């Protein structure tokens, strides 16, 4: 294939690629911010039972995700491409699954609510896999240029940030209903399941529209390597990927990044509702987390040229860890001070959030260089599964910690404030756990991930030469 067809992306490509994550995050951020509280406060499901639900869903993902990635890699591309058709057509059942997951069916018994939660939660996870694995793999066939891939990763993060705004900024101001006042005059605000269902319907419909424009605006430029019948063996591919140190370390970092993102979205919902008694302020968490992107996006490529992706991401996570440990120790009762520290933490997180998918493309290239096979679907499926393990870690950990601190989901409905010791522990688990996650990511990236700046440059030069020889 002519070299000029493998890169040279335009603004249309970047915007179209960003729309793909925007469409997915439209519903995914809703799940992250409200699913746990919906289960505990609206459906009255015991946190311990939610833990089992999440574990069962992840057990199924361990089977489902690699199979789906392997299926995509084993199929011949259509005229529309190898990945794009899956993204659009599965976006429709994904939207349906989101609505079902936040639907309140009147007069069900607790056992039936739990069964319905199992069905809808697992269905949503399968549909998200069906869309997200081909979407995550798409960037590696849009361009082979390192700077353009970095740009796509940043645009994906922008799309994710915009896609998360309705669920994390707008909805907290809509889905709560005032049901009374505490003894000190503070309003009692309770999550309204019916309002949340209507919001889920709107976001689900909009997500399909956004995925349609993503489909129309993207183009697959990199043709897959020719395969002979029987060439693809999923077990060999998985074995090779897990013998790739860079792939393993990045997968671990991606897992903890997802764990942090899911954990803080869910935990801060409780924190701002029950600790600060200002659920509307939760909408500023996303603003403070993503605002640092506006600072770094214009200069990100220059920073990467000077320092390298690995280096920026690891030091950024060290900074986020220090800031969040400070937040844990100061025990602030002022929500605006808390939000300021969220902004500072966001400055450190921004590098990995913006560059994660560029790093993923680097490890896929490294896999191709080592094995002479390009298997984006399988690689991304495994990373996707690791990210779901992070989601599991967050969900299981949060519900276990809520049980440990004796969180009472009926307190607001009964017009009662949580006990002071419970509130203090709620603050602790909202700050200490994220700080630990940041520190783990920093250590994994700095000491474990071995594709530093110079090695990435050598990698891409060697890969270009290898592809020329294989034509």
N, C-alpha and C positions, 0 to 999 in steps of 0.2 A: 504494500500500500504506500502511496506517495506520502512523504513525510509531512507535507503541509496539511494533510487531512487528520493528523493525530493531535493537533493542538491549534492554537489561534482562536480560542473561545471569545465570544462577545458578551456584552452586557445581558443580552437575551438569555444566553446559556446560564449565566450566573443567577439571574433572577428566577429562571425556570427551575434551576436546581434548588434554590432556596425555598421555592414554593412546595417542594416535595416534603421537606421537614416541617414546614409551616402547617401543611395539611395534617400530618401525623400528630404533631404536638397540640393541635387544636383540641383533640380529644384526650391525648396522653397526659397533658398537664391537668386536665380535669380529674383524671384518675389519680394523679399524684397528689393533688391538693385536697380532694374531697372524698375519695373512695373510702378511706379508713374511717373518717368521721361519719360518713353516710352509713357505713355498716354498724358502727357502735351507737350512734345517736339517733338514727332514723329507723333502721331495721332492728336495732337492739340486739345485735349479734355479739356474743361474748368474745372479748379479745383473744382468748385462748383458742376458740374455734376458728377465728380468722387466721391465726398462725397455721393451723392444720390445713385450711383452705389454700393458703399461699404455698405451703410445702407441696401439696398434691399438684397444684398447677405447675410448679417448677419441675416436679418429677416428670410430668408429661412433656414440658418444654425440652427436657434433656433428650427425649426421643424425637419430638416433633421438629425442633429447629435444625439439627444436622440433616435430617431426612429432607427437609424443604430446601436447604442450601445445596445438598447433593443432587436433588431433582433438577434444580435450575441449572447447575453446572453440566448435567448430563444431557440436557436438551439442546437441540440445534436452534440458533437464533432465528426468529421470524423476520419478515421484512420490516417490522416495526422495531426490532432490536431484541436483545437477549433479556433485558430487565424491564423496560418501560411498560410493556403490556400487563405484566403482573401487578405493577404498582397501581395502575389506574383501575383495573377491573376488580381487584380485591379491596379497593378503597370503599366500595359500596357496602359489602357485608361488614367491613370494619365499622362504618358509621352506624349500621343497624345494631351491632354488638354493643357499642358505646351507649346508645339509647336504652337498650334492654338492661344494661348493668346499673343504670341509675333510675330504673322504673320502680315505682312503689305500687304493688298490687294489694289492694285493700283486703283486710281481714284474713291474711294468711297466718298460720301458726308459726312460731319461731323455727320449728324444724323445716317447714316449707320455705320460709325466707332463706334459711341457710342453704337448702338444696338449690333454690333459684340463684343464689349468689354463686354457688359452685358452677352451675351451667353457664351463666352469663360471663363470669370472670374468665373461665377457661376458654370460652368461645372468643372473647375479646382478645385474649393473649394469642390464640392461633391466628386470628385475622391480622393482628398487628405484626406478627412474624411474617405472614404472607406478603405484606406490603413492605416492611422495613428491611428485610434481608435483600431483596432486589434493589431497593432504594439505596441502601448503604453500599452496595456493590457498584452502583451506577457510575459514581465519580471516577472510578479507575478506568472506565472505557469512554469517558467524555474527553479526556486529555491525558497526554503522557508527560506534560511539562510540569516540573516541580513547583514553580511559582504559581502556575494556573491552578494546580491541585490545592495549593495552600489557599489560594483565593476562593476556590469552591468550598473548602472547609470553613472558611470564615463566613461565606454567604450562607452555608448551611446553618451555622450558629445564629446568624441574623434571622434566618427563617424560623429557627426554633424559638428565638427570643420573641419575635412578633407573634408566633403561633401560641406561645404561652401566655400572652397578655390577657386574653379574655378569661381564661380559667383562673389566673392568679391575681389579676388586677381588677377586672370588672366584676366578676362573680362574687367576690367577698362582700361587695357593696350591695348585692342583690338578693342572695339566697338565704340571708338570715332574717328572722322575724322576732320582733321584740315581744316577749311573753310576760314581762313584769319587771320588777326592780328588786335589787338586793336591799338589805337593811341599810347599807350606806348610801343608797340612792342610785347606784350604778345600774344601768339597764341590763336586764337578762335577755340575751339574744341567743336564739336557738336555730339550728340549721333546719331549713324548711325543705323537706323532701320533694314536694310538688314543684316548687320553684326550681329546684335543681334539675328535675326531670325535663322541664320545659327548656331550660338553658342547654341541657345535653342535646335535645332535639335540634336546636338552632345551630350549635357548634358542629354537630354531625353532618347536617346538610351542607353547611359552608365548607366543611373539610372535603367533601366529594367535588364541589365546584373548584376548589383550589387544586386538588389532584388532577383535574381535567386540564387546567392551564399548565400545570407542571408537565404533563404528558405531551402537550402540544409544543412546549418551548424548549425541550431538551433533545439532544441528539447524541447517539452513540457513535464515536469516531474510531475507537480502537477495536479492530476485529479480533475475535477470539482465536487462539492458536488452533491450528487444524488438529482434529482428534480422529484417530482410527477407532473403529468399533471395538469396544472392550478396553480402551485405553484408560478410561476413568474408573478408579477404584476408590470408593469413599473411605474405606479403612486405611488405605495407604496414604491418602491425602491428609486425614486427621492425624495419623502418626507423624507424617512429615511436618505438619504445622506445629505439633506439640514438641517437636525436637528443635524448633526454631526459637531460640531464646528471646529474640526481639518480639515475636508474636506472643509468647507466653507472658512476658512482663507487661506488654501493652494491654493484653487481655485482663490481667489482674488490675492494672490501673484503671481501665475502663469499667471494671466491675465496681471498684470503690467509688469512682466518680458517679455512677448511677446510684449506688447506695446512698451517697451523700445527697444527691439531688432529690431522690424520692423521700429520704428521711426528713430532710429539712422542710420540704413542702408540706408533708403531713404533720410534722411536729410543730412547726410554726403556726399552723392552723389552730392547734390546741393552745399554744403559748399566747397568741394574741387574743384569743377568745376567752380563755380562762385565767391567765396570769395578768395580762394587761387590761382585760375587759374592753378591748378595742378591736373587734374582728375586722373592721373596715381597714385598719392600718396594715393588715396582712397584704393588701394590694401593693403597698410600697416595697415589700420584700423583693418582688420580682424587678421592680424599677431599680432598687439599689444593687441588686445582683448583676443586672445586665447593663446598667449605665457605664461601668468601666469599659465595656466593649467600644463605646463611642470614643473613648480616650485612645485606645490602642489600635483599632482597625486601620486608621489612616497611615500608621507607621509600622504595622505588623510585618510587612515584607522586608522592610529595612532592618528591623530587629532580628528577623530570622536570618537574613544575610550575614549579620554581624555576629550573632550569638549561637544560632541553631535552634531547632524546634525542641529537641530534648532538653537542652540547657534552660531555655525560657520556661518550659512547663515544670521542670523539677524545682527550680528556684521559686517560681510563682507559688507552687504548692507549699513550700516551706514558709513563705511569707503568710499565706492564708492560715496555716496551722498556728503560727505565733499569734496572729491577731485574734483568732478564735479562742485560743487558750487564755488570752488576756480577758476576753469577754466572759469566759467562764469564771474567772477569779474575781472580777469586779462586781458581779451580781447586781447589775443595774436594774433599778425599778422604773427607769425612764425609757419608754419604748423608742423615743427618737435617738437616744444614745445607742440603744441596741441596733437600730437601723443604720446609724453611722458606721458601726463596726461591721455590719453586713456589707456595706459599700466597700470598706477597706479590704475585707476578705475577698470580695468580688474582684478587686484589682489583681490579687494573686491567682484566683481561679481562672481568670479570663484567658490566659495563655493556653491551658489545656482544653478548655471549652471550645476555643476557636480553632485549635490545631489538632484536636483528637483525630478527626477524619483524614487529615493530611498524613498523620502518623500511621493510621490504618492502611492508607494507600502505599506508604513506604514499606510496611511489613509484607503486604501482598506482592510488591515488586521484589522484595528480598526472597520471598518464597519462590517466585518465578525464576530468579537467578539461580537459586540452589537446586531446583528440581526440573527446570525447563517446562514447567506446567503453570498455566494461569488459571486459578480456581477461586475467583472472587466470591462466588456464592457460598462455597464451603467455608472459606476463611471468615467471611462476614457472618455466616450462621453461627460459627463458634464464638465469635466476639459478641454477637447478639445474645447468645445463651449466657455468656459470662456476665453481660450487663443485666440480664434477667436474674442471675444469681445475686447481683448487687441489689436489685429491686426486692428480691426475697430477703436478703440480709436486712434491708431497711424495714420491710413489712413485719417480718418475724421479730426483729429486734425492738421495733417500736411497740408492738403489741405486748411483747414480753415485759418491756420496761413499764408500760402503762399498768400492767397487772402488778408489777413489783411495787410501784409507788402508790397503789390503791386508787387509781383514777376512777371517779364515779361519773359515768356517762349520763346518769339521770339527774345529776345535781341541778343543772340549769332548768330542767323541766319542773323540778320541785321548788324552784326559787331559792336554792341554797348555793352558797359559794363553796368552793373546794377548801379543805383544811389548809392552814398555812404550811404545814410540813409537806403536803402533797404539792402545793404550788412551788415551794422551794425546790423540790426534787424535779418537778416539771421543767423548771429553768435549767437545772443541772443537765438533764438528759438532752435538752435542746441545744446546748453549747459544747459540752465535753465530748459527746459522740462525734459531731462533725469535726472537731479539732483533731481527734484521733484518726479519722478517715483522711484528712488532709496530710497528716504526718506520714501515714502509710503510703499514700500516693507519691509523696515527695521522695521517700526512701526507695520505692520500687523503681521510679523513673531514673533517679540519680545513680543508683548502684546496680540496678538490674537490666534496664533497657539499654541495649548496646549499639543502637544506631545514632551515634553522635554526628555532629555537623559534617566533619570530614568524611566519615564512613558513608553517609548518605550521598555525598557528591561522587565518591568512588562507585557506589552501588548503581547510580543512574547511568554513569558512563559505561560501566560494564554491561548493563542490561541493554543499552542501545546497540552496543557491539554484538552482543549475543543474538539479538533479534535480526540484525542485518545478516548474520551468518546463517540464520535459519530460514531466510526467505528463499 
